[in-house]
Amino acid sequence: MVLDTALHQFLVLYMWFPLAALLGFFLLIARFYQRFSMARTYYLLYIVAAIGFGALSIRQASVELVRQDWVSGVVSFLSGLFLAVAVLILARLMLGAKEVED
């Protein structure tokens, strides 16, 4: 059981690093696009999402394997929401969604 817990903690903490690298890559894309198109991309939301997912990883590694608490659920939801908003803003700007005129 101790080995299972240690493996779980290692994998949860280890998986944050590829996620942080991917979010950092998205941040650089959004910052580059904002710099050259002069359109606001809110690229700092990627940092907020990365910090939230990092806190979530630490929280999940510190609790028992079978126990899920409401704090983890709230942090996961908010981090995912910030990430979804940031990705949708960037995709809308980069794909050239046009406003509908009445």
MARLUMVO-137839 format. One line per field, with one value per residue: residue number from 1; residue in three letters; x, y, z of N, C-alpha, C, O in turn. Coordinates in nm, 2 decimals, padded with zeros to 4 digits. Layout:
BEGIN
pos	c(NUM,...)
code	c(ALA,...)
n_c1	c(X,...)
n_c2	c(Y,...)
n_c3	c(Z,...)
ca_c1	c(X,...)
ca_c2	c(Y,...)
ca_c3	c(Z,...)
c_c1	c(X,...)
c_c2	c(Y,...)
c_c3	c(Z,...)
o_c1	c(X,...)
o_c2	c(Y,...)
o_c3	c(Z,...)
END
This chain:
BEGIN
pos	c(1,2,3,4,5,6,7,8,9,10,11,12,13,14,15,16,17,18,19,20,21,22,23,24,25,26,27,28,29,30,31,32,33,34,35,36,37,38,39,40,41,42,43,44,45,46,47,48,49,50,51,52,53,54,55,56,57,58,59,60,61,62,63,64,65,66,67,68,69,70,71,72,73,74,75,76,77,78,79,80,81,82,83,84,85,86,87,88,89,90,91,92,93,94,95,96,97,98,99,100,101,102)
code	c(MET,VAL,LEU,ASP,THR,ALA,LEU,HIS,GLN,PHE,LEU,VAL,LEU,TYR,MET,TRP,PHE,PRO,LEU,ALA,ALA,LEU,LEU,GLY,PHE,PHE,LEU,LEU,ILE,ALA,ARG,PHE,TYR,GLN,ARG,PHE,SER,MET,ALA,ARG,THR,TYR,TYR,LEU,LEU,TYR,ILE,VAL,ALA,ALA,ILE,GLY,PHE,GLY,ALA,LEU,SER,ILE,ARG,GLN,ALA,SER,VAL,GLU,LEU,VAL,ARG,GLN,ASP,TRP,VAL,SER,GLY,VAL,VAL,SER,PHE,LEU,SER,GLY,LEU,PHE,LEU,ALA,VAL,ALA,VAL,LEU,ILE,LEU,ALA,ARG,LEU,MET,LEU,GLY,ALA,LYS,GLU,VAL,GLU,ASP)
n_c1	c(00.08,00.20,00.38,00.21,00.09,00.31,00.39,00.16,00.17,00.41,00.35,00.13,00.25,00.45,00.32,00.24,00.44,00.47,00.22,00.24,00.45,00.32,00.11,00.28,00.38,00.15,00.10,00.32,00.26,00.02,00.11,00.30,00.12,-00.04,00.15,00.21,-00.03,-00.17,-00.40,-00.58,-00.50,-00.51,-00.31,-00.21,-00.38,-00.31,-00.10,-00.23,-00.40,-00.20,-00.08,-00.30,-00.35,-00.11,-00.13,-00.35,-00.23,-00.04,-00.22,-00.37,-00.17,-00.12,-00.34,-00.53,-00.55,-00.81,-00.97,-01.16,-01.18,-01.37,-01.23,-01.03,-01.20,-01.31,-01.09,-00.99,-01.21,-01.21,-00.95,-00.96,-01.17,-01.05,-00.85,-01.00,-01.14,-00.92,-00.81,-01.03,-01.06,-00.81,-00.83,-01.05,-00.96,-00.74,-00.84,-01.00,-01.27,-01.55,-01.75,-02.10,-02.30,-02.58)
n_c2	c(-00.12,00.12,00.16,00.19,00.44,00.61,00.58,00.69,00.95,01.04,01.02,01.19,01.44,01.44,01.46,01.72,01.87,01.83,01.93,02.20,02.28,02.27,02.46,02.68,02.70,02.76,03.01,03.16,03.16,03.31,03.55,03.63,03.66,03.87,04.07,04.12,04.16,04.34,04.29,04.21,03.93,03.82,03.67,03.61,03.46,03.20,03.16,03.18,02.95,02.75,02.77,02.71,02.44,02.34,02.37,02.21,01.96,01.93,01.92,01.69,01.50,01.50,01.40,01.11,00.81,00.72,00.92,01.21,01.55,01.85,02.08,02.02,01.97,02.22,02.38,02.25,02.28,02.57,02.62,02.48,02.63,02.88,02.81,02.72,02.96,03.12,02.98,02.98,03.25,03.31,03.13,03.23,03.49,03.42,03.26,03.43,03.51,03.68,03.97,03.97,04.18,04.38)
n_c3	c(00.00,00.07,-00.13,-00.35,-00.28,-00.29,-00.55,-00.67,-00.58,-00.70,-00.97,-01.00,-00.93,-01.12,-01.37,-01.38,-01.49,-01.78,-01.85,-01.75,-01.93,-02.17,-02.13,-02.10,-02.36,-02.50,-02.38,-02.48,-02.75,-02.75,-02.64,-02.84,-03.05,-02.96,-02.94,-03.21,-03.35,-03.22,-03.08,-02.79,-02.60,-02.35,-02.22,-01.97,-01.84,-01.88,-01.71,-01.46,-01.48,-01.49,-01.24,-01.08,-01.16,-01.07,-00.80,-00.76,-00.82,-00.61,-00.40,-00.46,-00.44,-00.18,-00.04,00.05,-00.16,-00.24,-00.15,-00.23,-00.22,-00.17,-00.22,-00.40,-00.62,-00.67,-00.72,-00.95,-01.13,-01.15,-01.25,-01.50,-01.61,-01.64,-01.82,-02.04,-02.11,-02.19,-02.40,-02.58,-02.63,-02.76,-02.98,-03.11,-03.19,-03.35,-03.55,-03.68,-03.63,-03.71,-03.62,-03.61,-03.80,-03.75)
ca_c1	c(00.00,00.29,00.44,00.10,00.08,00.43,00.38,00.05,00.22,00.51,00.29,00.05,00.34,00.53,00.23,00.22,00.54,00.43,00.11,00.30,00.52,00.22,00.05,00.38,00.39,00.03,00.13,00.41,00.19,-00.07,00.19,00.35,00.01,-00.08,00.25,00.22,-00.16,-00.23,-00.53,-00.56,-00.52,-00.52,-00.22,-00.18,-00.48,-00.24,-00.03,-00.33,-00.44,-00.09,-00.07,-00.41,-00.32,00.00,-00.19,-00.43,-00.14,00.01,-00.33,-00.41,-00.06,-00.11,-00.45,-00.53,-00.58,-00.95,-01.05,-01.16,-01.24,-01.44,-01.13,-00.97,-01.30,-01.33,-00.96,-00.99,-01.31,-01.17,-00.83,-01.01,-01.25,-00.96,-00.78,-01.10,-01.16,-00.80,-00.80,-01.14,-01.02,-00.70,-00.88,-01.14,-00.88,-00.65,-00.92,-01.07,-01.42,-01.60,-01.87,-02.22,-02.36,-02.73)
ca_c2	c(00.00,00.24,00.17,00.25,00.58,00.68,00.59,00.78,01.09,01.07,01.04,01.32,01.56,01.44,01.49,01.86,01.94,01.84,02.03,02.34,02.31,02.29,02.59,02.78,02.71,02.84,03.15,03.22,03.18,03.42,03.67,03.66,03.71,04.00,04.16,04.16,04.19,04.45,04.24,04.16,03.79,03.78,03.55,03.59,03.35,03.07,03.15,03.15,02.81,02.66,02.78,02.63,02.30,02.30,02.36,02.08,01.84,01.92,01.88,01.55,01.41,01.50,01.33,00.96,00.77,00.71,01.04,01.33,01.65,01.95,02.18,01.98,01.99,02.36,02.43,02.19,02.35,02.71,02.62,02.44,02.74,02.99,02.76,02.72,03.10,03.17,02.91,03.03,03.39,03.30,03.07,03.33,03.59,03.37,03.20,03.54,03.52,03.82,04.01,03.98,04.32,04.38)
ca_c3	c(00.00,00.08,-00.27,-00.43,-00.25,-00.33,-00.70,-00.71,-00.56,-00.80,-01.10,-01.00,-00.94,-01.25,-01.48,-01.39,-01.56,-01.92,-01.86,-01.74,-02.05,-02.28,-02.10,-02.13,-02.50,-02.54,-02.33,-02.57,-02.88,-02.72,-02.63,-02.97,-03.13,-02.90,-02.98,-03.35,-03.41,-03.13,-03.02,-02.65,-02.59,-02.21,-02.21,-01.83,-01.79,-01.89,-01.58,-01.36,-01.50,-01.46,-01.09,-01.03,-01.18,-00.98,-00.66,-00.76,-00.82,-00.48,-00.31,-00.48,-00.40,-00.03,00.02,00.03,-00.30,-00.27,-00.10,-00.32,-00.14,-00.25,-00.25,-00.53,-00.73,-00.70,-00.79,-01.08,-01.21,-01.18,-01.34,-01.63,-01.67,-01.69,-01.94,-02.15,-02.16,-02.25,-02.53,-02.67,-02.67,-02.86,-03.10,-03.18,-03.25,-03.45,-03.66,-03.75,-03.61,-03.74,-03.55,-03.70,-03.80,-03.77)
c_c1	c(00.09,00.35,00.34,00.09,00.19,00.43,00.27,00.10,00.32,00.45,00.20,00.14,00.42,00.45,00.21,00.32,00.51,00.31,00.15,00.38,00.42,00.15,00.15,00.39,00.27,00.04,00.22,00.35,00.09,00.00,00.25,00.23,-00.04,00.02,00.24,00.08,-00.22,-00.37,-00.50,-00.60,-00.54,-00.44,-00.18,-00.27,-00.41,-00.16,-00.12,-00.37,-00.32,-00.07,-00.18,-00.39,-00.21,-00.05,-00.27,-00.34,-00.09,-00.10,-00.37,-00.30,-00.06,-00.23,-00.45,-00.58,-00.73,-01.03,-01.04,-01.24,-01.29,-01.34,-01.07,-01.07,-01.31,-01.20,-00.95,-01.09,-01.26,-01.05,-00.87,-01.09,-01.16,-00.89,-00.88,-01.12,-01.04,-00.79,-00.91,-01.11,-00.92,-00.75,-00.97,-01.06,-00.80,-00.72,-01.00,-01.22,-01.46,-01.73,-01.98,-02.28,-02.50,-02.77)
c_c2	c(00.13,00.26,00.23,00.40,00.66,00.69,00.69,00.93,01.13,01.10,01.16,01.44,01.56,01.49,01.64,01.93,01.94,01.93,02.17,02.38,02.34,02.43,02.70,02.80,02.79,02.99,03.22,03.25,03.30,03.55,03.72,03.72,03.84,04.10,04.21,04.19,04.30,04.41,04.18,04.02,03.74,03.66,03.52,03.48,03.22,03.05,03.11,03.00,02.71,02.66,02.70,02.48,02.25,02.28,02.23,01.96,01.82,01.87,01.73,01.45,01.40,01.43,01.19,00.93,00.77,00.83,01.15,01.43,01.77,02.06,02.15,02.00,02.13,02.42,02.37,02.26,02.49,02.71,02.58,02.55,02.85,02.94,02.76,02.86,03.15,03.11,02.96,03.17,03.38,03.23,03.16,03.44,03.54,03.31,03.31,03.54,03.66,03.85,04.02,04.12,04.31,04.49)
c_c3	c(00.00,-00.06,-00.36,-00.41,-00.30,-00.49,-00.74,-00.69,-00.66,-00.93,-01.11,-01.01,-01.07,-01.37,-01.49,-01.48,-01.71,-01.94,-01.85,-01.87,-02.16,-02.26,-02.13,-02.28,-02.55,-02.50,-02.43,-02.71,-02.86,-02.71,-02.76,-03.06,-03.09,-02.94,-03.12,-03.41,-03.33,-03.08,-02.89,-02.64,-02.45,-02.18,-02.06,-01.77,-01.79,-01.76,-01.47,-01.36,-01.46,-01.31,-01.03,-01.05,-01.10,-00.84,-00.65,-00.75,-00.68,-00.38,-00.33,-00.44,-00.25,00.03,-00.01,-00.11,-00.33,-00.23,-00.20,-00.24,-00.23,-00.29,-00.39,-00.64,-00.77,-00.77,-00.93,-01.18,-01.25,-01.27,-01.48,-01.69,-01.72,-01.82,-02.06,-02.20,-02.24,-02.39,-02.63,-02.72,-02.78,-02.99,-03.18,-03.25,-03.37,-03.57,-03.73,-03.74,-03.62,-03.66,-03.65,-03.69,-03.83,-03.86)
o_c1	c(00.05,00.36,00.37,00.07,00.17,00.47,00.29,00.08,00.32,00.48,00.20,00.11,00.44,00.50,00.16,00.29,00.53,00.31,00.11,00.37,00.45,00.13,00.11,00.41,00.28,00.00,00.19,00.37,00.09,-00.04,00.25,00.25,-00.07,-00.02,00.26,00.08,-00.33,-00.44,-00.40,-00.71,-00.57,-00.48,-00.13,-00.24,-00.45,-00.14,-00.08,-00.38,-00.35,-00.04,-00.16,-00.42,-00.21,-00.01,-00.27,-00.38,-00.08,-00.08,-00.38,-00.32,-00.01,-00.22,-00.36,-00.63,-00.77,-01.15,-00.93,-01.35,-01.26,-01.36,-01.05,-01.03,-01.32,-01.22,-00.91,-01.05,-01.27,-01.04,-00.83,-01.09,-01.18,-00.87,-00.84,-01.13,-01.06,-00.75,-00.88,-01.14,-00.93,-00.71,-00.96,-01.10,-00.79,-00.67,-01.07,-01.28,-01.41,-01.81,-01.96,-02.31,-02.55,-02.89)
o_c2	c(00.23,00.38,00.32,00.47,00.77,00.79,00.76,01.01,01.24,01.20,01.23,01.53,01.67,01.55,01.69,02.03,02.04,02.01,02.26,02.49,02.44,02.50,02.81,02.92,02.88,03.08,03.34,03.35,03.39,03.65,03.84,03.82,03.93,04.22,04.33,04.25,04.35,04.50,04.10,03.98,03.62,03.56,03.41,03.43,03.13,02.94,03.03,02.93,02.61,02.55,02.62,02.41,02.13,02.19,02.17,01.86,01.71,01.79,01.66,01.34,01.31,01.40,01.14,01.02,00.82,00.84,01.19,01.41,01.77,02.13,02.23,02.04,02.16,02.49,02.44,02.28,02.53,02.79,02.64,02.57,02.90,03.02,02.80,02.88,03.21,03.17,02.98,03.20,03.45,03.28,03.17,03.47,03.60,03.32,03.28,03.57,03.75,03.76,04.06,04.17,04.24,04.50)
o_c3	c(-00.06,-00.10,-00.44,-00.50,-00.35,-00.54,-00.84,-00.78,-00.71,-01.00,-01.21,-01.09,-01.12,-01.46,-01.59,-01.54,-01.78,-02.04,-01.92,-01.91,-02.24,-02.35,-02.18,-02.32,-02.64,-02.57,-02.47,-02.77,-02.95,-02.76,-02.79,-03.13,-03.17,-02.98,-03.15,-03.52,-03.38,-03.05,-02.87,-02.67,-02.43,-02.12,-02.04,-01.66,-01.71,-01.71,-01.38,-01.26,-01.39,-01.25,-00.93,-00.95,-01.05,-00.77,-00.55,-00.68,-00.63,-00.30,-00.23,-00.40,-00.19,00.15,-00.09,-00.18,-00.43,-00.26,-00.25,-00.19,-00.35,-00.39,-00.47,-00.75,-00.89,-00.87,-01.02,-01.29,-01.36,-01.36,-01.58,-01.81,-01.83,-01.91,-02.17,-02.32,-02.34,-02.49,-02.75,-02.83,-02.88,-03.10,-03.30,-03.36,-03.47,-03.68,-03.83,-03.84,-03.56,-03.64,-03.77,-03.58,-03.92,-03.89)
END
